[in-house]
Amino acid sequence: MGRSGMRGEGSRPRVRRAGASARSGTELVDDPAEGDPAPDGPDAGEGAGGESVAALAPREPRDPSRPAGGAGSRPGPKGPGDGRRTGRGGRPARRRRRRLLRWSAMVLAVLILGTSGAGYLYYRHLNGNIRKGELNIGEHKAPTPTPNAAGQTPLNILLIGSDSRNSEENLRLGGGRDSVGAAPLADVQMLVHVSADRSNMSVISMPRDTLVEIPTCTDPEGEVHEASRGRVMTNQSLGRGGAGCTVATWEKLTDIHINHFIQVDFAGVVDMADAIGGVPVCVDKNIYSHTADDKGSGLKLPEGTHSVQGEQALQWLRTRYGFGDGSDIGRAKAQHMYMSSMVRELRENATLSNPGKLRALAETATRSLTVDRGLDTVMKLYDLGDELRKVPPERITMTTMPFDYLGPRVVPKPGEAEQLFRLVREDVPLDGKGKKRKKPKASDDPAAVDSEIAVHVVNGTRTDALAPAAGRASTVAQLLVAEGFTRSAADTQRAVVEDRTVIRYPSAELEGDAQRVAKVMGIPLSSVQRSTDVTGVTLTVGADWREGNAFPERAEDDAAPKSADLLNGADEDTCMEVNPAFTY
């Protein structure tokens, strides 16, 4: 991928505190107890990279005539409960670590600012390292979320791992020379959702071979890449004008507004892993990812926990053959484990307070990234990291989009994939620790006799990936008749798109009737909605009920889908399950 012609910022930056980050979401900060999570993952056929972000900014030296703590601050009373030194006991260990990192940041700032103009020039240098691209170049734009009561909005970042072999370094790390010059593939795609109040984070991976419809994308040079003809693998989106088309594809599929993207390639993953100094990972058996036709990633580790870095870290992130069934699903879980461990390592490892290491991290991160123009300076990356670090590891939840196999490929699982996307759109945490929303109450309006309730049934089982389930409206209408709703009838003339089965009614006097239908059919009251788009009680059979006579059990409206394999960011005990065919 070529560098943008725009490099650096032309104006003098605001002076900010020193710090260094590692990658979007995984930033080294001056308080290891409050760090920030970072995404990552690379890979493709097998390969790609995708990791977190880092940034470094100089800090303005404090005026010794002013009190510590900033303008207007005053020293407060000291006491045993205020976190200050109270005698020989000293500060708690956490405070000592915090002080150490702040000291290191100050040393680094002094090194940068040591000669006249050096800080500004170094800032310009780091900005010049960063490659830039347009955020969304597609024809579809998801709506911006509504701020909460406090005026806060969620933050959504798409992490993209490119399999590009269009450099000697990337070619050495994976692939053959026949790949040189080919359009890059987005073989790792992870959506990082940070809640509006910054209390929790959700990370959702999409398998690279998910079949989706890619919208029309127009690249910055004006070339139009027409929409895909039917469904194609989602990783092809990157080759249609850049990361902005991958963003557009996600927004079309999920209707989630994406604020930023961060893209990294093979070499970037290796450089970042080296700069960090190793990330602990665990396998439950010896593993050797290798096949007779020379396809594996080459990862070879004995059973147990090991610190991986450099090319070995890339092997871990690329491994398909060895984890799970050899598909992208096991690989995504391994990437989640790596990300969680990297976040903890950056928070806890005091060796990263070394000024030289901080500077190396800043250099490596800025050289390794391609970002949207909303993140095109060190200061902007630092501010992003400042937001990400507010989330504690125990409130980070990682998962893979629910899917069904369609031959050798996968498609979003009807009902459950949309449930996951809906939770993100509505800013509901996946860990189940959010404030529970009120459940709908039963209507005060009594229902009519079942045999007098007319129910119109529509087939809404079509999805972007699947054709409508044939005859579904007629089948459900017959079920209603068998339950006593003898005035039920199917609309056999049309098929609509409805991810979740819903019952709509036009006016208050029909609310009781609609709820009665829901109760008899086992459909949640939350699926009963008033709408002026219908003229009577209308049951639209959604993609979550494509087959069977009984309405399928589903997760509570505020819970992650039952098929979601959730990983908590603070879990240090999980080991990857090694496929016995790839042990030694």
N, C-alpha and C positions, 0 to 999 in steps of 0.2 A: 504494500500500500504506500502510495507516495505521500510525501510531506506536503502539507498545505503551504501555499506561498506566503500566508500571513504568519509571522513568527514574532512572538514577544509582544509586549505592550509598549506603546510609545511614551506614556506618561509616568512620572515618578509615582511609585506605589505609596499607599498609606503605610506608615511604619507599624508593624504588628509584633507580637511576641514571637520569640524564636520557638521553633518546633520542627519536627520532621514527621512525615507520614509515610506510610508504606503504600497503600493503594486504596482507591476509593473504598471507603468503608473500613479499611484497616489502617488507621493512622497512628503513628507514634505520637503520643501526647505527653504533656508534662505531668499528668497524674495517672499512673498506671492503674489506679483503682477505678478510674472512670473511663477508660479507653474507649475504643470503638470497634465495631465489628467490620469485617471486610469480606467481600465476596471474592470468589475466585473460581477458576476452573478453566482448563484448557481442553482442547482436543478435537479430533476429527477422525477421519476414517481409520486410523486412530490419531487424531491429534487436534490440538488447539489450545489456546491459552485463555485464561480469564481469571483475573485476580483483582486485588484491591488497589486503592489509590494512595499516593503519598504526596506531601508537599512540605516545603520549608519556607519560613518567612522570618526576616530579622525583627528583633524587638527593640523598641525605642529605649535607650538607657534612661533610668529613672533619675529625676532631678533630686539630689540629696537634700535639697531644702524643703522638699515636699514630703509629707508622711507617706509611709508605705500603704499600698492598697488603692492608690489612684486619687484623683482630684476630689477634694472634699471629704476624704475619709479621716476618721479620727480613731486613735487607739482606744480600744474598749477595755473594760476591766478584765483582769486575768483571774481565772478560777479553775478549779479542778475539772469542770465540765466543758470548758470552751476550746479544748484541743490545743492549748498553749502549754509550753514547758512549765511544770509546777515544781521543779526541784531536781534532784539527782535522777529521778525516774526517767526524765526525758520524754520525747514524743513517742506515740505508738509506732510500730513498725511501718504502718501504711504512711504515716506522716513523714517518716524518715525517707522512704522511697520517693515520695512526692517531692521532698526538698532536694534529694539527689538529682532527680530529673530536671527540676527547675534550675539547679545550679549548672547542670550540663548544658541546658538550653542557653543560659546566660553566657557560658564560656564560648559556645558556638557563635552566639551573636557578636561577642567581642572579636572572635576570629574573623568574622565576615566584615564587621564594621571597622576593623583595625586600621585601615588606611583610608584616606579621604575618597569617598565615592565608591569604595569597594562593595559595600552592601547593595547599592543600587545596581552596580554592574553585575554582581552575582545574581541578583533577582532577575535582571534582564536575561542573563545567561540561562537560568532555569526555565524562564518563560519560553525562551527560544527552543528549548528541547521538546516542548509539547506539540504534538500534532493535533490539528483541529478538523472538525467536520460539522455538517449541518445536522440538527437534532432530528427533524422529521421531514422527509422529502416525499412522503406519500400523499395520496389523495384523501386519506382518512385521518381525521384528528379526533381523538377522544376528548370529551368535555373535561374542563378543569374542575377539580373537586370543590365543593362548597366549604368555606372555612367553618371550623367549629365555633362554639360560643365564645371562646377566647381569641378568635381571629386566626387560629393556626390551621395550616393545611398539611396533609401528608407529603412525603417526599418519595418519589419512585425513580430508581436508577436501574437501567438495563446494563448488565455486564456481559460483554461479548468476547469470546475467545476465538481468534481467527486462526485458520490452518494455513495461512499464506506461506508458500515456499519461495517467495520472490526476493530472497536475499540469501547470500551464501551461508549465513549463520542459521537461518531458519531451515534451509535445505539440509544442512549437516545434522540438525536435530530431528528431522523426520521427513519422510517422503522421497520420491525420486525426481530426477531432473525433468521428467515428462510433466511434472506439476508446475514447473517454472512458467510464469506468464499466464497461468490459468486464473480465473476469477477466484478470489478467496471465498471460503465457506465459513459461516458463523457456527462452528461446531460446538461451541459452548454458549448457552444463553441462560442467564439467571436474572430474574427480576428481584431487586431489593426494595422492599416497602418499609419505610420508616413512618411510624404513626404520627399523627398531627401533634400529639403532646410529647413525642419523642420518648415514650415509655417502653415501646416494644418494636421489634423488627421481624418481618417475615421475608424469607428468601425462597423463591419458587424457581426450580429448573424446568426447562422444556427440553425433552429429548431432541437431538438434532435431526432425527428422521421422522419427526411429527409432520403429518400431511396437513397443509394449510393452504389457504388462498392468499397469494401475495398481491397487494394492491399495486396500481400504477405508481411508479416512483420517478421523479425528475431530479437528476443529479445536479450538483452546483454548476456544471458546465452547460447545462440546458438539455442534455440528452435524456430522452424519455424512455423509460423501461416499462413496457406495457405489462399490465396485470397478467399473472400466470393463467394459463388456460387450464382451468380445473385446479386440483390440489397437487402441490409439489412439496418436497422436503423443505422445512423451514430454514435450514442452513443455507439455502440458495439465495436468501434475501440479501445477504451481505454483498454479493456480486452484482446487485442491481442498483448500483449507485452509491454503495457504502452503508455504514452503520445506520444512517438515517432511514434506509428502507427496512432494516431489521426492526427499528423502532416502530415504523408505520405498520409493519406486519403484526407486531404485538398489540398495538392499539386497536387494529381492526378486529383481531381475534378476541381480545379481552375487554375492550372498551375502558381500559385503565389509562389515565393520562400519565405519560412518562416525562419526568423533568430533565433527566440527563442520561447520557450513555458514556460508558468507559470501555474501551477496546484494548486488548493486548494480544501479542502474538507469541509464538514458541520462545523466541529469544528473550522476550520480556519476562516470561514466567521464570526462566532459568536465572536471569540476572536478579530478579527480585528475591528468589529463594536464596541465592548466594548472599545478597545484602542483608537479609534477615538473620542468616546464620543457622538455619535449620528449623524444621517444623516437625513435631512428634506425630507419628501415625502408628496404627496398630493393625496387625493381621492375626487371625486366630489359628493359622497354619502357615507353614513355609509356602511361599508363592514364587513361581517363575512364570511370567507372562510371555509365553513363547509357543508358536505353533509350527507344525511341519512345513507349512508354506511361508514361514518367516513373517507372520503377521503380528505377533504380540508387541507390547510396548517395550519388552526387555526387562521389566521390573523384576528383581530377584531379591527377596528378603526372607530371613528366617522368622519363625513364629515369634510374636511379641511386639513390643513397642520400639520404634526406631526414629531417629531424627533424620529427615531427608532434606536435601538441599540441592541446588543446581540441577543437573540433568536427571538425577534420581527423583527430584520433586516433580519434574515434568513427566517422567515415566509413571509416577503414581497417579497424576492427574489425567493421563491418557489411557490408563489401563482399562480395557474392556474384557480381554481374555484373561480371566482369573478371578474376577468378581462377579457373583451372581451367574446369570445365564449367558454371559458374553455380550450383553446388549448395553445400550447407553444407560440403562436404569441403574445397574450396579455401579457404573462409572460415576454417575451423578452423585450417588451416596458417598463414594470415596472423595469426591470433590467437596462435598459438604463437610465431611470429617476434617479435611485439610484446612478449609476455611475457618472452622470453629477453633481448631488447634492453633492456627496462625494468629487469630485474634487474641487468644489467651497468652500466647508466647510474647506478643508485642506488649501486652499489658504487664506481664509479670517478670520478664527477663531484664534485670537491671543492667546487663552488659550493653543494652541498647542505649544507655545514657552516655556512652562514649561519643564525644563530639565528632570524631572522625567517622564513626559509623553512621551517625545521624546524617552527616553531609553525604556520605556514600548512598544512603537510602534515598535522599532527596534527588541526587543525580540520577540514580537508577530508575526511580519511579517516573520522573519527568521524561526520561528518554524512552521509556517503555510504553507510554500511553498514547492513545488517540482518544480525544474527548470532544464533546459538543462545545460550541462557543460560549456556553454558559459556564464552562469550567476551564477556560483557556488561559488562566494565569495561576501562578502558585498561590496567590492570596485566595482565589476562588476555591481551589482545591483544599486549602487549609480550612476555609469556612465550612466546606462540605464535611470534612473530617470532624470539625467541631460539633456538627449536628449528629453525626453518626456515633461519636464516642459517648453521647448521653445515654445510650441504650446499654443496660447491663447484660452480660453474656447469658444470664439465666432467663432473659426475656427475648432471646433470639431463637426463632424457630425456622428450621429448614425443611423443605419437602420437594418432591417432584410432582409436576402436574399429573393428576389422575388420567390414565390412558387405557385404551383398548388396542389390541393388535389388529391390524388389517393387513394380512399377509406378512411380509417381512417388515412392514412399517407400523407406525402407531398413529392413532387419532385421539383427540381429546375425548375422555370418557363422558358420554352424555349425562347431564345432570351434575355429576360430581366435579368435573373440571370447572363448569360454570359456577358451582357453589364456592369453589376456592377463589375464583376471580371476583365473585360478588363480595366475599368477605374483604378482599383487598380494596375494592371500590368503596365499600362502606366503612373502611378503616376499623375492621373488627380483628383483634389479635388471634392468631392461630393457636396460641397456647391455652386458650380457654380462660384466661385470667382477666378478661375485660369486663366492664360493667354490663350486666345482663339487661337487655332491653325488655320492655314490658311485652308480655304475650297478649295477643288479641283476646278480647273477652267475647263471650257469647252474646248474640243480639237480643235486645229486649223485645224485638218484634217476633211474635210466634210464627212458626212455619205453617204453611198450608198442609193439608193431607198429602202424603207422598204421591198418590195417584193423580193429584191435581197440579203438581209442579212440573212445568214443561222445561226440559233441559235440552239445549242445543249443543251438540258435540262436534268439535273440530279437531282435525289431525294436525298437531304442531310438532311432530317428531323429527322433522327435517333439521339437519345441522349443516355447518360448513363442510363437514367431512362425510356425512351420511345422507342418503336419500330418505324420503319419508318411509316409515314402516307401513307397508301396504295394508289397507283395510282397518287401520287402527281405530278410526272414529266409529266405524260400524260395530267393531268388537266391543268397545266401551259402552256404546249406546245400548247394546243387547244386555250387557251386565247391569246397567241401570234399570232396564225394564224388568229383569229378573229380580231386582231388589225392590220392586214396587213402583218405580218411577215410570209408569206406563206411557207417559206423554213424551218420553225421550226420543230424539231423532238425530241421525248423523248427517253432517254436511259432507257429502261425497264429491263436491265440486271443487274444493280448494284444500290446499295444504299450506300451513304457515310455519313459522319458526318460533318455537317456544322452548327454552331450555328446561324449564320446570313446569310441571302440570299446574294449571291455575283455573279457578272458578271465578268468573266475573258476573256482576249484576249491575243494572243501570240506576236503580233508585232505592231509597231506604226501605220501602215496603217489601222489597224482594231480598233484603239481607238475610232474614231468617230462613227463607227458602234455600238460598245459596249455601248457608252454613249447614242446613239439614243434609243437603247432598254431600257436602264434604264429610260430615260425621259418618254417614252410612258407608261411604266409599273409602274411609280411612285416610282421607287427605287432610293435612294440617290446616287449622283455621287461618294460619298466616298466609295460606295460598288463596284465600277468598278475598277478592278485591272489588271495590266499586269502580265502575268505568262507564263513561258515556259512549264508548266505542261499541257497546253491545245493546241490544233491545230487550233482552230477557236473560235468564240464567244460562250462562254459556260455560261449558267445561272444555277447555283446550288441553288435549293430551300432549304433554311435553316430552322432550327427549329423555327425561328420566323415567319414562314408563313406556318404552318401546315394545315391551312384550309382557305376557303373563296377565292373569285375571285379577290378582290382588295388587293393590297399589304398593310399590316397593318401600320397605322401611328406609328412611334416610336420616342423616344426622340432624340434630337440632339446627335451627336456622342460624345460630351464632357459633356453631362448631365446625371444625374442619371435617371434610368428608371422611367416612370410615376407611376408605382405601388409602388415605394419605399416610405415608410412613414418615412421621415427624421426628426430627433430630433436634434436641435442645443444645444451644450454643455453649452451655456450661458442662455438658456431659463429657467427662474425661475417661470414662470406662468402656466406651463402645469400641469393639474391634471389627474390622471388615471380615465378613465371612468369605473364605477362599474356596473357590470351586475345586473339588478334589481332583479334577482332571488337570489342574495347573499347579499342583503341589509337587514337592520333590523330597 
